[in-house]
């Protein structure tokens, strides 16, 4: 494992109002962005009660031309790395990837409905859903935008609406499905079945894939703004979670077959800004480092804030170069070192990357009994990690091999491990064995924040809380 070479302090990063998209790449004035952020994110005292205040920008002004619409779209990226950081380390602690005694409620699967971190995930997600809905509604009503501009703007907003709903439904279970800015509706909206939320995601992402550009021209070639393939990549994941393996195979195949992406042979380059493997990244160039690096990279010689668990550390096969490249040591403790740059804008927070698409297609093929195809995709990822081809030769063993490969490939990224165990029905078996007497089945869902139930008495608390 590599030794720590950085010496800036790790920070607990819970929220950021910094915009993660480099404004120099957009040609949009920062002052206009700030004004639009305030317009779209004015107040928050109901579920998504964030309507504009009196005397602020009007919807007609915001959606009157392509420049202001583009600015409003960029405001969707404002939560940036703060969102990726909290979803990564909280779910890493909650499952079996990380340890940190400062978070006993997560490490011990003992959340309660007053937990502030879970409440922040809920609030930030719905705040961004509100912004997306405001853009969709405003663009639809615009009398001056071209039809092409309208379709592209709505497509980008729909991607974010689906993105936020994806994490909400996977963390909290049945949630309110919000597709409007009408406070009379959103403030009293009851929970919707996960199935209905997923269908809305599929609709939104299908529209996004059909109407977003295939390249990164809108961000001067930098991979910091979602495009058609970001929508297809998330859509492939959504189909996989819904056990629609044929469509998961199709969408992941379209991403893999694109000329935009290829696996990086050097593991230390995977998380660099504009890596060839990156499908979508949050732009960290303004502050100079990814938010996740703040959470994970310790001061020189200091004990890391988040330590890689023994379960994860011991899960790597002998010779797996990911263990060497992506796990560092400081003060004798292992920590996630996928992100290492704390200055210079060398790394961006990666949201979607190509290796996940190979693993999605491998799993879809295995479920569809294409054993050879599943092995082929799995072996591409294993070869990059310095490992021999998989020995799994039937559907059951291959699915377990894919689960294991996802564990060591996608660890400490956006809570993949926790969500994978949950969607495959293996959460109780795995965490029950690893955390005897601690893990309880009801912990599969986070509690609905008590403060939200206080605002909307149509919300029903999850079982066990």
C-alpha positions in Angstrom: 0.0 0.0 0.0 1.3 3.4 -0.9 2.4 5.9 1.8 0.8 9.2 2.3 2.5 12.2 0.6 0.0 14.9 1.2 -0.2 17.0 4.4 -3.3 19.2 4.2 -5.9 18.4 6.9 -8.9 16.2 6.1 -12.1 18.1 6.7 -15.6 16.9 7.6 -17.5 18.2 4.5 -21.3 18.3 5.0 -22.5 21.0 2.6 -21.1 23.2 0.0 -22.6 26.2 -1.8 -19.6 26.4 -4.1 -20.4 25.7 -7.7 -18.5 22.7 -9.0 -18.6 23.6 -12.7 -15.8 25.8 -13.9 -17.5 28.9 -15.1 -14.7 29.7 -17.4 -15.7 26.7 -19.5 -19.2 28.0 -19.9 -18.8 31.7 -20.7 -21.4 32.6 -18.0 -20.8 35.4 -15.5 -20.4 34.1 -11.9 -22.7 36.9 -10.6 -25.5 35.7 -12.8 -25.0 32.1 -11.5 -25.1 33.3 -7.9 -28.3 35.2 -8.5 -29.9 32.2 -10.1 -28.8 29.9 -7.3 -30.5 32.2 -4.9 -33.6 32.3 -7.1 -33.8 28.5 -7.4 -32.9 27.8 -3.8 -34.5 30.6 -1.8 -36.1 29.0 1.3 -36.6 25.5 2.7 -39.3 25.2 5.4 -41.5 22.4 3.9 -40.6 19.3 2.0 -39.4 21.3 -1.0 -40.8 24.7 0.0 -38.1 26.7 -1.9 -40.2 29.1 -3.9 -38.8 32.5 -4.8 -39.1 35.5 -2.5 -40.9 38.7 -3.4 -38.8 41.1 -5.5 -36.5 38.3 -6.7 -35.9 37.2 -10.2 -39.1 36.2 -11.9 -39.5 32.9 -13.8 -40.1 34.8 -17.0 -36.8 36.6 -16.7 -34.9 33.4 -15.8 -36.3 31.4 -18.8 -36.3 34.2 -21.3 -33.1 33.3 -23.2 -30.5 30.5 -23.5 -27.9 32.3 -21.4 -30.1 32.6 -18.2 -31.5 29.1 -18.8 -27.9 27.7 -19.1 -27.1 29.5 -15.8 -30.1 27.9 -14.1 -28.9 24.5 -15.3 -25.4 25.0 -14.0 -27.0 25.8 -10.6 -28.0 22.2 -10.5 -24.4 21.2 -10.0 -24.0 23.4 -6.9 -24.3 20.6 -4.4 -21.4 18.9 -6.1 -18.8 17.0 -4.1 -20.7 17.6 -0.8 -23.3 15.2 -2.0 -20.8 12.6 -3.2 -18.8 12.9 0.0 -21.6 12.3 2.4 -23.2 9.5 0.3 -19.8 7.8 0.0 -18.5 7.8 3.6 -21.9 7.4 5.4 -22.8 4.4 3.3 -19.2 3.1 3.6 -19.5 3.2 7.4 -23.0 1.8 7.3 -21.9 -1.3 5.3 -18.5 -2.9 5.7 -16.1 -0.5 4.0 -15.0 2.0 6.6 -14.6 2.6 10.3 -14.7 5.8 12.3 -15.6 5.9 16.0 -17.0 9.4 15.6 -20.0 7.9 13.7 -21.2 5.2 16.0 -24.8 5.5 14.7 -23.6 4.6 11.2 -20.9 2.1 12.0 -23.3 0.4 14.5 -26.4 0.6 12.2 -28.2 2.5 15.0 -29.7 5.5 13.2 -32.6 7.4 14.6 -34.9 9.8 12.9 -33.1 12.8 14.4 -29.8 12.0 12.6 -28.7 15.2 10.9 -26.5 13.6 8.2 -29.4 11.5 6.9 -31.6 14.6 7.1 -29.1 16.5 5.0 -29.2 13.9 2.3 -33.0 14.2 2.2 -33.0 18.0 2.2 -30.3 18.5 -0.4 -31.9 15.9 -2.7 -35.3 17.5 -2.6 -33.8 21.0 -2.9 -32.1 19.9 -6.2 -35.3 18.2 -7.4 -37.1 21.4 -6.8 -34.6 23.3 -8.9 -34.9 20.7 -11.7 -38.7 21.0 -11.6 -38.5 24.8 -11.7 -36.3 24.6 -14.8 -38.6 22.1 -16.5 -41.7 24.2 -15.8 -40.1 27.5 -16.7 -38.7 26.2 -20.0 -42.0 24.6 -21.0 -43.7 28.0 -20.5 -41.0 30.0 -22.3 -42.3 31.8 -25.4 -38.8 32.8 -26.6 -36.6 29.6 -26.4 -36.2 27.5 -29.5 -37.7 24.0 -29.4 -34.1 22.5 -29.4 -33.0 24.6 -26.5 -36.2 23.6 -24.6 -35.6 19.9 -25.2 -32.0 20.1 -24.1 -32.6 22.1 -21.0 -35.5 19.9 -19.9 -33.3 16.8 -20.6 -30.5 18.0 -18.3 -33.0 18.9 -15.6 -34.7 15.6 -15.9 -31.3 13.8 -15.5 -30.8 15.6 -12.1 -34.4 14.8 -11.0 -33.8 11.1 -11.7 -30.3 11.2 -10.1 -31.6 12.6 -6.8 -34.7 10.3 -6.8 -32.4 7.4 -7.3 -30.4 7.9 -4.1 -33.5 8.9 -2.1 -35.4 5.7 -3.0 -32.4 3.5 -2.4 -31.6 5.0 1.0 -35.1 5.8 2.4 -37.4 3.3 0.5 -40.8 4.7 -0.4 -40.5 8.4 -0.8 -42.6 11.3 -2.1 -42.2 11.5 -5.9 -41.9 15.2 -6.7 -42.4 16.4 -10.2 -43.8 19.9 -9.6 -42.9 23.1 -7.7 -46.5 23.6 -6.5 -46.1 24.0 -2.7 -49.7 23.0 -2.2 -48.7 19.6 -3.6 -45.1 19.2 -2.5 -45.7 20.2 1.1 -48.3 17.5 1.6 -47.1 14.8 -0.8 -47.4 11.3 0.6 -44.9 8.6 -0.2 -45.0 6.8 -3.5 -44.0 3.2 -4.1 -40.4 2.6 -5.1 -41.7 1.0 -8.4 -43.5 4.2 -9.4 -40.4 6.3 -8.5 -38.2 4.0 -10.7 -40.6 4.4 -13.6 -40.4 8.1 -13.4 -36.6 7.8 -13.3 -36.7 5.6 -16.5 -39.0 8.2 -18.2 -36.7 11.1 -17.2 -33.4 9.3 -18.2 -34.9 8.1 -21.5 -35.8 11.7 -22.3 -32.4 12.9 -21.2 -30.6 10.2 -23.4 -32.7 11.2 -26.4 -32.1 15.0 -26.1 -28.7 15.6 -24.6 -25.7 15.9 -26.8 -23.3 13.0 -27.2 -20.2 15.0 -26.5 -18.9 17.5 -23.9 -19.0 20.6 -26.2 -21.2 22.5 -23.7 -18.3 22.4 -21.2 -15.4 22.9 -23.6 -14.6 19.2 -23.7 -14.4 18.9 -19.9 -16.5 16.0 -18.5 -18.2 18.0 -15.9 -21.6 18.4 -17.5 -23.9 15.5 -18.2 -24.4 14.3 -21.7 -26.4 11.5 -23.5 -24.0 8.8 -22.2 -24.2 10.0 -18.6 -28.0 9.5 -18.9 -27.5 6.1 -20.5 -25.0 5.1 -17.8 -27.4 6.0 -15.0 -30.3 4.4 -17.0 -28.3 1.1 -17.2 -27.9 1.1 -13.4 -31.6 1.9 -12.9 -32.6 -1.0 -15.2 -30.2 -3.3 -13.3 -31.7 -2.4 -10.0 -35.1 -3.1 -11.4 -34.0 -6.5 -12.7 -34.7 -5.5 -16.3 -31.5 -7.1 -17.5 -32.1 -6.9 -21.2 -32.4 -3.1 -21.1 -29.5 -2.8 -18.6 -27.4 -4.8 -21.2 -28.5 -2.5 -24.0 -27.8 0.8 -22.3 -24.5 -0.2 -20.8 -23.5 -1.6 -24.2 -24.2 1.8 -25.8 -21.9 3.5 -23.3 -19.2 0.9 -23.7 -19.4 1.1 -27.5 -19.1 4.9 -27.5 -15.8 6.3 -28.8 -15.8 8.8 -25.9 -14.6 6.4 -23.2 -11.9 3.8 -22.5 -10.5 2.1 -19.4 -7.3 3.7 -18.1 -4.4 1.3 -17.9 -2.9 3.3 -15.1 -5.1 3.1 -12.0 -3.6 6.3 -10.6 -5.1 8.2 -13.6 -8.7 6.9 -13.2 -9.8 9.7 -10.9 -7.8 12.5 -12.6 -9.7 15.4 -14.1 -11.2 14.4 -17.5 -9.9 10.9 -17.3 -10.7 8.8 -20.3 -12.8 6.5 -18.1 -14.9 9.3 -16.7 -18.5 9.6 -18.0 -19.4 12.4 -15.6 -17.4 14.3 -12.9 -18.0 17.1 -10.5 -15.7 20.0 -11.4 -13.3 20.6 -8.5 -11.1 23.1 -10.2 -12.5 26.1 -8.4 -11.4 24.9 -5.0 -8.6 22.8 -6.3 -9.4 19.4 -4.9 -12.3 16.9 -4.8 -14.6 17.0 -1.8 -14.0 13.3 -1.2 -10.3 14.0 -0.8 -11.1 16.3 2.0 -12.8 13.5 3.8 -10.3 10.8 3.1 -6.8 12.2 2.8 -5.1 12.7 6.2 -2.4 15.1 7.3 1.1 13.7 6.8 1.7 11.1 9.4 -1.7 11.5 11.0 -4.3 8.8 11.6 -6.9 8.9 8.8 -10.4 10.1 9.7 -11.9 7.2 7.8 -10.1 3.9 8.0 -10.6 1.0 5.5 -12.2 -1.9 7.3 -10.5 -5.2 7.8 -13.3 -6.8 5.8 -12.6 -4.7 2.8 -8.8 -4.9 3.1 -8.9 -8.7 3.3 -11.3 -9.0 0.4 -8.6 -8.2 -2.3 -7.0 -11.2 -4.0 -3.3 -11.6 -4.0 -1.8 -9.5 -6.8 -4.7 -7.1 -7.1 -3.0 -3.8 -8.0 -6.1 -1.9 -6.8 -5.1 -2.6 -3.2 -1.7 -1.0 -3.9 -3.0 1.9 -6.0 -6.2 2.8 -4.2 -5.5 2.2 -0.6 -2.9 4.3 1.2 -1.4 4.1 4.7 -0.9 6.8 7.3 0.2 6.3 10.9 -0.1 2.6 10.1 -3.8 2.8 9.2 -5.2 2.1 5.7 -7.4 4.6 4.1 -9.1 5.1 0.7 -6.7 6.8 -1.6 -8.5 6.9 -5.0 -8.5 10.6 -4.4 -5.1 12.0 -3.3 -4.8 15.5 -4.8 -5.5 18.3 -2.4 -4.4 21.1 -4.6 -3.9 22.1 -8.2 -7.3 20.8 -9.6 -5.7 17.6 -10.7 -8.6 15.4 -9.7 -12.4 15.8 -10.0 -15.1 13.9 -8.0 -16.1 11.0 -10.3 -19.8 10.3 -10.4 -20.1 7.9 -13.3 -17.3 5.9 -14.9 -16.8 3.2 -17.5 -15.8 0.3 -15.3 -19.2 0.2 -13.7 -20.8 -0.2 -17.1 -18.7 -3.3 -17.8 -19.8 -4.7 -14.5 -23.5 -3.9 -15.2 -23.3 -5.6 -18.5 -21.5 -8.6 -17.0 -24.2 -9.0 -14.4 -27.0 -8.5 -17.0 -25.4 -11.1 -19.2 -25.1 -13.6 -16.4 -28.7 -13.1 -15.4 -29.6 -13.7 -19.0 -27.5 -16.9 -19.0 -24.9 -15.5 -21.4 -22.1 -17.0 -19.3 -19.3 -16.4 -21.9 -20.3 -12.8 -22.4 -20.5 -12.2 -18.6 -17.1 -13.7 -18.1 -15.6 -11.6 -20.9 -16.8 -8.3 -19.4 -15.7 -9.3 -15.9 -12.3 -10.4 -17.1 -11.7 -6.9 -18.7 -12.0 -5.4 -15.3 -9.9 -8.1 -13.7 -7.2 -7.8 -16.3 -6.8 -4.1 -15.6 -6.4 -5.0 -11.9 -3.6 -7.5 -12.7 -5.7 -10.6 -12.0 -6.3 -13.8 -13.9 -9.5 -14.6 -15.7 -12.4 -15.5 -13.4 -12.8 -19.2 -12.5 -16.6 -18.8 -12.2 -18.3 -21.0 -14.8 -22.0 -21.0 -14.0 -24.6 -18.4 -13.3 -24.6 -18.7 -9.5 -20.9 -18.5 -9.0 -20.5 -15.9 -11.6 -23.0 -13.6 -9.9 -21.1 -13.9 -6.7 -17.8 -13.2 -8.6 -19.4 -10.0 -10.0 -20.5 -9.0 -6.6 -17.0 -9.4 -5.3 -15.5 -7.5 -8.3 -17.9 -4.6 -7.7 -16.8 -4.6 -4.1 -13.1 -4.1 -4.9 -13.6 -2.0 -8.0 -16.2 0.5 -6.7 -15.4 0.7 -3.0 -15.8 4.0 -1.4 -17.7 5.4 -4.4 -21.3 6.6 -3.8 -22.3 3.8 -1.5 -22.2 1.1 -4.2 -21.4 -1.7 -1.7 -24.4 -1.0 0.6 -26.8 -0.6 -2.3 -25.5 -3.7 -4.1 -26.0 -5.9 -1.1 -29.5 -4.5 -0.6 -30.7 -4.8 -4.2 -29.4 -8.4 -4.5 -31.1 -9.5 -1.2 -27.7 -10.3 0.4 -27.7 -7.5 3.0 -28.8 -9.6 6.0 -26.6 -12.6 5.1 -23.4 -10.5 4.6 -23.7 -7.8 7.3 -25.4 -10.2 9.7 -22.3 -12.4 9.6 -19.9 -9.4 9.7 -21.8 -7.5 12.4 -23.3 -10.2 14.6 -25.7 -8.8 17.2 -25.4 -5.4 15.6 -27.0 -5.6 12.2 -30.8 -5.7 12.1 -33.0 -6.2 9.0 -34.9 -2.9 9.4 -31.5 -1.1 9.0 -31.8 -1.7 5.3 -33.6 1.6 5.1 -32.6 4.9 6.8 -35.3 6.5 8.9 -37.4 9.2 7.4 -36.1 12.4 9.1 -38.4 13.3 12.0 -38.2 17.0 11.0 -39.7 16.1 7.6 -42.6 14.1 9.2 -43.2 17.1 11.4 -43.7 19.3 8.3 -45.7 16.7 6.4 -47.9 14.4 8.5 -48.7 12.4 5.4 -45.2 10.8 5.6 -45.0 7.4 7.3 -41.9 6.4 9.2 -40.0 3.3 8.1 -40.4 0.1 10.2 -38.2 -0.2 13.2 -37.7 3.6 13.9 
